[in-house]
Amino acid sequence: MGREERFPVWEAALGAGVAAAFATGLIVVYLSMPDSDYSFLKLPRNLEELQILTGHLENYTSDYTIQVLVGYCSVYIFMQTFMIPGTIFMSLLAGALFGQLRGVALVVFAASAGASSCFFLSKLIGKPLVFSLWPDKLMFFQKQVAKRREKLLNYMLFLRVTPTLPNTFINLASPIVDVPYHIFLLATLIGLIPAAYVTVRAGIALGELTSLSDLYDTQSIALLFLIGVVSVTPALLGKDEAQEKTPEIAVPMS
Protein backbone atom coordinates (compact mmCIF):
# COMPACT_ATOMS: atom_id res chain seq x y z
CA MET A 1 0.00 0.00 0.00
CA GLY A 2 1.46 3.39 -1.01
CA ARG A 3 2.08 6.23 1.36
CA GLU A 4 -0.86 8.28 0.05
CA GLU A 5 -3.24 5.38 0.74
CA ARG A 6 -2.66 5.14 4.48
CA PHE A 7 -2.44 7.36 7.55
CA PRO A 8 0.94 7.10 9.33
CA VAL A 9 0.88 6.84 13.11
CA TRP A 10 2.27 10.34 13.68
CA GLU A 11 -0.46 11.88 11.54
CA ALA A 12 -3.20 10.09 13.48
CA ALA A 13 -1.50 11.22 16.70
CA LEU A 14 -1.53 14.82 15.45
CA GLY A 15 -5.27 14.70 14.77
CA ALA A 16 -5.87 13.18 18.21
CA GLY A 17 -3.74 15.93 19.77
CA VAL A 18 -5.82 18.67 18.15
CA ALA A 19 -9.02 17.03 19.40
CA ALA A 20 -7.52 16.71 22.90
CA ALA A 21 -6.67 20.42 22.92
CA PHE A 22 -10.28 21.37 22.20
CA ALA A 23 -11.53 18.90 24.81
CA THR A 24 -9.19 20.41 27.40
CA GLY A 25 -10.57 23.89 26.68
CA LEU A 26 -14.13 22.68 27.17
CA ILE A 27 -13.22 20.95 30.44
CA VAL A 28 -11.67 24.18 31.75
CA VAL A 29 -14.86 26.07 30.87
CA TYR A 30 -16.99 23.42 32.55
CA LEU A 31 -14.93 23.53 35.77
CA SER A 32 -15.25 27.33 35.94
CA MET A 33 -19.07 27.21 35.82
CA PRO A 34 -21.24 26.95 38.97
CA ASP A 35 -22.51 23.59 40.16
CA SER A 36 -25.70 22.76 38.29
CA ASP A 37 -27.37 20.19 36.07
CA TYR A 38 -25.80 20.49 32.61
CA SER A 39 -27.48 17.53 31.03
CA PHE A 40 -28.99 19.93 28.47
CA LEU A 41 -25.52 20.59 27.01
CA LYS A 42 -25.38 18.62 23.77
CA LEU A 43 -25.07 19.40 20.10
CA PRO A 44 -28.55 20.19 18.77
CA ARG A 45 -29.73 18.02 15.89
CA ASN A 46 -32.97 19.88 15.15
CA LEU A 47 -34.71 23.16 15.90
CA GLU A 48 -36.54 21.79 18.92
CA GLU A 49 -33.30 20.75 20.64
CA LEU A 50 -31.75 24.10 19.71
CA GLN A 51 -34.63 26.02 21.29
CA ILE A 52 -34.26 23.98 24.51
CA LEU A 53 -30.51 24.61 24.58
CA THR A 54 -31.02 28.33 23.96
CA GLY A 55 -33.53 28.59 26.79
CA HIS A 56 -30.99 27.16 29.25
CA LEU A 57 -27.95 29.11 28.00
CA GLU A 58 -29.77 32.44 28.15
CA ASN A 59 -29.71 32.11 31.93
CA TYR A 60 -25.89 31.90 31.93
CA THR A 61 -24.91 34.29 29.13
CA SER A 62 -25.26 37.50 31.15
CA ASP A 63 -23.42 36.25 34.28
CA TYR A 64 -20.86 33.96 32.64
CA THR A 65 -20.34 35.68 29.30
CA ILE A 66 -16.65 34.76 28.93
CA GLN A 67 -17.24 31.08 29.69
CA VAL A 68 -20.15 30.90 27.26
CA LEU A 69 -18.11 32.65 24.54
CA VAL A 70 -15.08 30.38 25.01
CA GLY A 71 -17.27 27.28 25.11
CA TYR A 72 -19.20 28.37 22.02
CA CYS A 73 -16.05 29.12 20.01
CA SER A 74 -14.36 25.88 21.08
CA VAL A 75 -17.33 23.79 19.99
CA TYR A 76 -17.79 25.65 16.70
CA ILE A 77 -14.08 25.48 15.78
CA PHE A 78 -13.95 21.80 16.73
CA MET A 79 -16.95 21.05 14.50
CA GLN A 80 -15.42 22.94 11.57
CA THR A 81 -12.03 21.32 12.02
CA PHE A 82 -13.33 17.75 12.04
CA MET A 83 -16.22 18.24 9.58
CA ILE A 84 -18.95 17.55 12.14
CA PRO A 85 -22.35 18.57 10.68
CA GLY A 86 -24.58 21.02 12.55
CA THR A 87 -22.72 24.33 12.47
CA ILE A 88 -25.88 25.95 11.10
CA PHE A 89 -27.47 25.38 14.50
CA MET A 90 -24.46 27.03 16.15
CA SER A 91 -24.93 30.08 13.89
CA LEU A 92 -28.59 30.29 14.88
CA LEU A 93 -27.56 29.99 18.52
CA ALA A 94 -25.21 32.97 18.16
CA GLY A 95 -28.10 35.14 16.99
CA ALA A 96 -30.36 33.98 19.82
CA LEU A 97 -27.73 34.60 22.52
CA PHE A 98 -25.71 37.58 21.29
CA GLY A 99 -27.84 39.54 18.81
CA GLN A 100 -27.18 40.63 15.23
CA LEU A 101 -23.83 42.46 15.27
CA ARG A 102 -22.02 40.42 17.91
CA GLY A 103 -23.57 37.24 16.57
CA VAL A 104 -22.30 37.80 13.02
CA ALA A 105 -18.84 38.76 14.29
CA LEU A 106 -18.73 35.63 16.47
CA VAL A 107 -19.87 33.28 13.71
CA VAL A 108 -17.44 34.71 11.14
CA PHE A 109 -14.56 34.50 13.64
CA ALA A 110 -15.33 30.94 14.78
CA ALA A 111 -16.06 29.68 11.25
CA SER A 112 -12.86 31.25 9.88
CA ALA A 113 -10.78 29.86 12.76
CA GLY A 114 -12.30 26.42 12.24
CA ALA A 115 -11.75 26.58 8.49
CA SER A 116 -8.13 27.61 9.08
CA SER A 117 -7.61 24.74 11.52
CA CYS A 118 -9.08 22.35 8.96
CA PHE A 119 -6.86 23.88 6.25
CA PHE A 120 -3.62 23.24 8.15
CA LEU A 121 -4.71 19.83 9.41
CA SER A 122 -5.53 18.82 5.83
CA LYS A 123 -2.18 20.17 4.65
CA LEU A 124 -0.50 17.72 7.03
CA ILE A 125 -2.71 14.64 6.90
CA GLY A 126 -5.69 15.26 4.62
CA LYS A 127 -4.41 14.36 1.16
CA PRO A 128 -5.37 10.64 1.24
CA LEU A 129 -8.85 11.48 2.57
CA VAL A 130 -9.61 14.10 -0.09
CA PHE A 131 -8.31 11.89 -2.92
CA SER A 132 -10.48 8.99 -1.76
CA LEU A 133 -13.68 10.99 -1.12
CA TRP A 134 -13.72 13.58 -3.94
CA PRO A 135 -11.33 12.60 -6.78
CA ASP A 136 -13.43 14.26 -9.50
CA LYS A 137 -14.16 17.42 -7.47
CA LEU A 138 -10.49 17.71 -6.59
CA MET A 139 -9.44 17.51 -10.24
CA PHE A 140 -12.04 20.14 -11.19
CA PHE A 141 -10.97 22.43 -8.33
CA GLN A 142 -7.29 22.07 -9.19
CA LYS A 143 -7.91 23.06 -12.82
CA GLN A 144 -10.01 26.07 -11.81
CA VAL A 145 -7.42 27.30 -9.31
CA ALA A 146 -4.62 26.95 -11.88
CA LYS A 147 -6.67 28.77 -14.53
CA ARG A 148 -7.65 31.65 -12.22
CA ARG A 149 -4.35 32.04 -10.37
CA GLU A 150 -4.05 35.78 -11.10
CA LYS A 151 -7.56 36.55 -9.77
CA LEU A 152 -7.72 33.74 -7.24
CA LEU A 153 -9.21 35.84 -4.43
CA ASN A 154 -12.27 36.65 -6.54
CA TYR A 155 -12.77 33.00 -7.41
CA MET A 156 -12.43 31.89 -3.77
CA LEU A 157 -14.92 34.57 -2.75
CA PHE A 158 -17.33 33.26 -5.36
CA LEU A 159 -17.01 29.73 -3.95
CA ARG A 160 -17.61 30.92 -0.39
CA VAL A 161 -20.70 32.94 -1.22
CA THR A 162 -22.35 30.41 -3.54
CA PRO A 163 -22.98 26.67 -3.07
CA THR A 164 -20.84 25.77 -6.11
CA LEU A 165 -18.59 23.60 -3.93
CA PRO A 166 -19.23 22.51 -0.32
CA ASN A 167 -17.37 24.54 2.32
CA THR A 168 -16.01 21.34 3.87
CA PHE A 169 -14.44 20.37 0.56
CA ILE A 170 -12.97 23.86 0.09
CA ASN A 171 -11.38 23.75 3.56
CA LEU A 172 -9.82 20.35 2.95
CA ALA A 173 -8.84 20.70 -0.71
CA SER A 174 -7.42 24.25 -0.75
CA PRO A 175 -3.98 23.39 0.68
CA ILE A 176 -3.74 20.36 -1.61
CA VAL A 177 -4.22 22.47 -4.77
CA ASP A 178 -1.85 25.16 -3.48
CA VAL A 179 -4.28 27.92 -2.58
CA PRO A 180 -2.18 30.39 -0.53
CA TYR A 181 -3.37 30.63 3.07
CA HIS A 182 -3.71 34.44 3.05
CA ILE A 183 -6.10 34.22 0.07
CA PHE A 184 -7.98 31.33 1.68
CA LEU A 185 -8.37 33.27 4.95
CA LEU A 186 -9.40 36.58 3.37
CA ALA A 187 -11.96 34.89 1.11
CA THR A 188 -13.33 33.00 4.11
CA LEU A 189 -13.60 36.07 6.35
CA ILE A 190 -15.40 38.14 3.70
CA GLY A 191 -17.29 35.38 1.93
CA LEU A 192 -18.97 33.98 5.04
CA ILE A 193 -20.49 37.30 6.10
CA PRO A 194 -23.66 37.14 3.90
CA ALA A 195 -24.64 33.62 5.01
CA ALA A 196 -23.74 34.43 8.62
CA TYR A 197 -25.98 37.50 8.49
CA VAL A 198 -28.92 35.44 7.22
CA THR A 199 -28.61 32.69 9.83
CA VAL A 200 -27.86 34.99 12.77
CA ARG A 201 -30.82 37.19 11.88
CA ALA A 202 -33.00 34.07 11.83
CA GLY A 203 -31.59 33.02 15.20
CA ILE A 204 -32.81 36.25 16.80
CA ALA A 205 -36.37 35.09 16.00
CA LEU A 206 -35.60 31.46 16.78
CA GLY A 207 -39.00 30.80 18.32
CA GLU A 208 -40.70 31.63 15.02
CA LEU A 209 -38.70 29.11 12.96
CA THR A 210 -40.48 25.87 12.10
CA SER A 211 -37.96 24.46 9.60
CA LEU A 212 -34.43 25.13 8.36
CA SER A 213 -35.93 25.75 4.94
CA ASP A 214 -37.33 28.99 6.38
CA LEU A 215 -33.78 30.37 6.55
CA TYR A 216 -33.19 30.73 2.84
CA ASP A 217 -36.13 32.08 0.92
CA THR A 218 -35.93 32.92 -2.77
CA GLN A 219 -34.83 36.49 -2.05
CA SER A 220 -31.95 35.40 0.20
CA ILE A 221 -30.69 32.80 -2.29
CA ALA A 222 -30.88 35.31 -5.16
CA LEU A 223 -28.92 37.84 -3.09
CA LEU A 224 -26.16 35.32 -2.33
CA PHE A 225 -25.83 34.39 -6.00
CA LEU A 226 -25.74 38.08 -6.98
CA ILE A 227 -22.90 38.70 -4.53
CA GLY A 228 -21.12 35.64 -5.94
CA VAL A 229 -21.45 36.87 -9.52
CA VAL A 230 -20.15 40.32 -8.55
CA SER A 231 -17.16 38.78 -6.76
CA VAL A 232 -16.10 36.63 -9.73
CA THR A 233 -16.70 39.28 -12.45
CA PRO A 234 -13.24 40.94 -12.08
CA ALA A 235 -11.59 37.58 -12.65
CA LEU A 236 -13.58 37.02 -15.85
CA LEU A 237 -12.89 40.55 -17.12
CA GLY A 238 -9.20 40.19 -16.32
CA LYS A 239 -9.06 36.99 -18.32
CA ASP A 240 -10.66 38.64 -21.35
CA GLU A 241 -8.31 41.63 -21.14
CA ALA A 242 -5.31 39.34 -20.95
CA GLN A 243 -6.42 37.56 -24.11
CA GLU A 244 -6.99 40.87 -25.92
CA LYS A 245 -3.56 42.19 -24.92
CA THR A 246 -1.64 39.13 -26.12
CA PRO A 247 1.22 40.63 -28.18
CA GLU A 248 1.50 39.75 -31.83
CA ILE A 249 4.79 38.29 -33.09
CA ALA A 250 6.40 40.72 -35.47
CA VAL A 251 7.33 39.35 -38.89
CA PRO A 252 10.88 40.45 -39.82
CA MET A 253 11.19 42.44 -43.05
CA SER A 254 13.28 40.78 -45.69
N, C-alpha and C positions, 0 to 999 in steps of 0.2 A: 504493500500500500504506500503510495507516494506521500510526501510531506504535506501537500495541500489537501489530502483526503482524511487527515486525522488531526486531533487536537493534542499537542504535546502536553506533558504534565505541567510544565511551568505556566503555560497559557491558561489551563484550567484553574491553576492556583491563583493566577492574577484575577480572573473573573470572580473567584470565591472571595478574594481579598477585598475587591470593590464592594461586593454585597455585604461583607462583614463590616465595612466602614459605615455604610448606610444604617445597618442594624444597630451598630454602637450608638450612632447619633440619636436614633429613635429611643433606645433604652435610656440614654441620658435625659431626654425630654420627659419620658415617662416617670423617671425617678424624681424629677423636679416638680411634678404636679402633685396636688393634694390627694390624700387617700380618698378613693371613691370607687364606684363600680364603673369600669371602663369596658364593659362587655359590648357596648355599642360601637366601639372602635373597630371597624373593618372596612375593607374596600367596597364601596357600593357597586352593585351590579345592575341596578335599575333605579328609576326615579323615586320609587317608594322608599327604598333603603337610603337614598341620598337625602330625602326630606327628613327621615328619622335622625340621621347623622347630623344634619344641619341644626335641627332642633336642640340636640345635646351640646354641640360645640358652641352655639351662640351664648350659652351660659358661661363659657370659659374664655371666650375671645377678648372680652373687655378687661378681665382681671389677669389673664395669663397670655397676653398678646404675643410676647416673644416666643414662648413655648409653642403656641399654636402655629406661628409663622414658621419656626424651625421644623416642626413636625410636618407641616404641610409641604414645605419645600423638599424635605428629605424624601417623603413618599412620592411626590411628583417626579423628582429627578430619578429616583430608583425605578419607577415605572417606565420612564422614557429610556433609561439606560438599558434595561433588560427587556424592552418591547412588551411590557405587560399591558393588555388592553384596559381601557377605562379612564384614560386621562380626560376625556370629555366631561366625566362626572366631577373630576377635580377642578376643572375650569368653571363649571357651574357653581361648585362649592365656594370658589373664590369670590364670585359675584354675590352670593348669599351672605357671606361673612364679612367681606371687606368693601363692598360697594364697587362702583364703576371704575373710577380712576385707579385706586389702589389694587383692585382686582385684576385689571388689565396688566398693570405693571408687574404684579406678582406672577401671573400666568406666563407672560412673555419671558420674564427672568427664569422661572423654573423650567419652562419648556426649552429655552435656549441652553441652559446649563445641562439639562438632561440630554439634549441632542448632541452637545459638545462631548459629554461623557461617553455617549454611544459612539460618536465619531472616532475618538481616540482608542476606545476599547476595540472597535472594529479594525482600526489600523493595525493593532497588535495581533488580534486573534480571530477577526471576523471573515477573512477571505474565504476559507473553506465553506462557511455557512452560507455566504451570499452566492457563491458559485453553485452550491447544491440547491438552494431554494429558488433563485431567480436568474438562471443562466441567460435567458432571452432578454429580460429587462436590463440586466447588467450590460449586455452587448449593445443594446439600444442606447442606454445612458452614456456609455463610454464613447460611442460615435458622436452623440449630440454634444458632449462636453468638449471633445476634440474639435468639432466643427465650429463651436461658438466660443473658443478660448479667449478671443479678444474682448468679447462682451459677456463674459461668463456670469458676472453679477446679475445682469438683467435676466439671463436664462434661469439662474437659481431662484431669483425672486418670483419669476413666473411659476416655477414648480412649487414653491411654498404657498403661493396664493391660490393656485388652482389644484384640483385633484388629478392632475395628469399622471403623477407617480405618487405612491403612498409615502407619507413622511418617514415611516419606519425604514423603508427601502432607501430613501435619500440619505438618512443618517448613517446607515450601514455601508452604502455603496460609494459615497462621496470620497472617502480616503482611498478607496481601491482604484478609482478612476482618476486620481490625482487632482481633485478639487482642492485648491489651497484653503487652509483653515480660516484665514481672515475673510475670504469671500463666503465660505460656508456660514460663518458666524454672523456676518452682516446681513446676508440674505435671510437667515433664520430670524434675527432680531426684528427686522423690518417686515418680513413676509408673514409672520405669525400675528401681527397686530390686528388685521381685519377679522380673522376668525376668532381671535381672543375677545375682541370687542363684542361680536355677536353672541358668543356663549356666556360671557360674563354678564352682559345685559340681560340675557334670559335667566341667569342665576339669581338676579335681583328679584325677579318675580317667579321664584321657583315653585311656589305653591300653585301657580296658575298653569304650569306645564303638565300636560297629560301624556306626552310622547316626545321622544327625541326628534321626531320628524317635525315638531313644531319649531325647532331651532332655526332651520334653514328653509324659509319660504322662497318663492320664486324670485322676489325682489332681492333677497340676501344673496342667493346664488348668482344672479345676474350681476350684482355689484362686485362679487369676488372675481368673476370671470373678466369683467371690465378692467379691474385693477391689474389682473394678470396680463391682459392684452397690452395695456399701457406700459407695463414693466418690460415686456419683451420687444416692443416696437423699436427702441433704439438699436437693439442687436440686429434686427432685420434690416433697418435702414443702413446701418454700418456695413452690413454684408453687401448690399446693393451698391453702395458708394465705392466699396473696395473693388468690386467687379468693374464698375465704370471707369475707375482710375487706373486700371491695369495698363502699364506703359506698352506702347507698340514698339516692336523691334525695328530699328532703322535699317533700311536696305542700302548698303554702300553703293556709291555712284562709281560706275566703271570709267 
